Amino acid sequence: MNTINYQQIFEEELDDVTKELMNLTTSYFDLSEEQRRMIEQLVDIGYQRALEDALDPEVLAETAELSGEMGTQLYNFSNMIQSFLSTKNTDAEN
């Protein structure tokens, strides 16, 4: 699992207007322990939900099907190019 840098997320990703509206400091380590815990829990929940969405079996099945179709199309395209090049080489030899 990736190590999450809560300080970087709070200080660089969360806009200052939001911090100001919530009367929060701009420095992560100036937050109270309770505020840091809340930020960490929100980030962890968002991360977990993003992983669950990305690893959804239905989405993965659709992705596998699409990648199979793309592989077939690329294979056929490669064969078409090879055929074209073979024809051009044969024509050049004659």
Secondary structure as UniProt FT lines:
FT   HELIX           6..8
FT   HELIX           9..13
FT   HELIX           16..21
FT   TURN            22..23
FT   HELIX           28..30
FT   HELIX           33..54
FT   HELIX           57..93
//
